[in-house]
Amino acid sequence: MSIEEGVKDYIETNVPSAGKGFPLEVPVDEAFPAWAYETVSDEQDLAHSGGTGFYKARMMLTFMEDESAVSSDYALVKGIAAAVRAALDGYKGTMGSSVSVKYCKTTLSDEWADTHKLPVQRFDVIIHYRFVEGD
């Protein structure tokens, strides 16, 4: 299981109101709310002897509601993103079947949607993790 699959599984299980997650972008014909994920960076920590088996990934998550020009859509997606951030911030444990998370930290990365009250919320999550032995 990859870090992407682990995050997708974790959010869909712990914040079902977020809807279904998709790599890179939400398909046009998908039901809303929905969200997309993209790995911005993912690097292994190194020691003098080589790789340590611990990684640090930065992922961008984008939560969307159908754009109907209704301000309640903006409020809904803002609430979903807040629930996901609450579930991720400070999280330590397992994501999916093989990702052991040491900690997560979220950071808001998109103020443009807030300024224009669009039904989109985007933030980054930084995840320090390792793969569980045997996977």
Secondary structure, DSSP 4 states (H G I P E B T S, - for coil): --HHHHHHHHHHHH-GGG-EEEESS--TT--SSEEEEEEEEEEEEEETTEEEEEEEEEEEEEEE----S-HHHHHHHHHHHHHHHHHHTT--EEETTTEEEEEEEEEE---HHHHHT-SEEEEEEEEEEEEPTT-
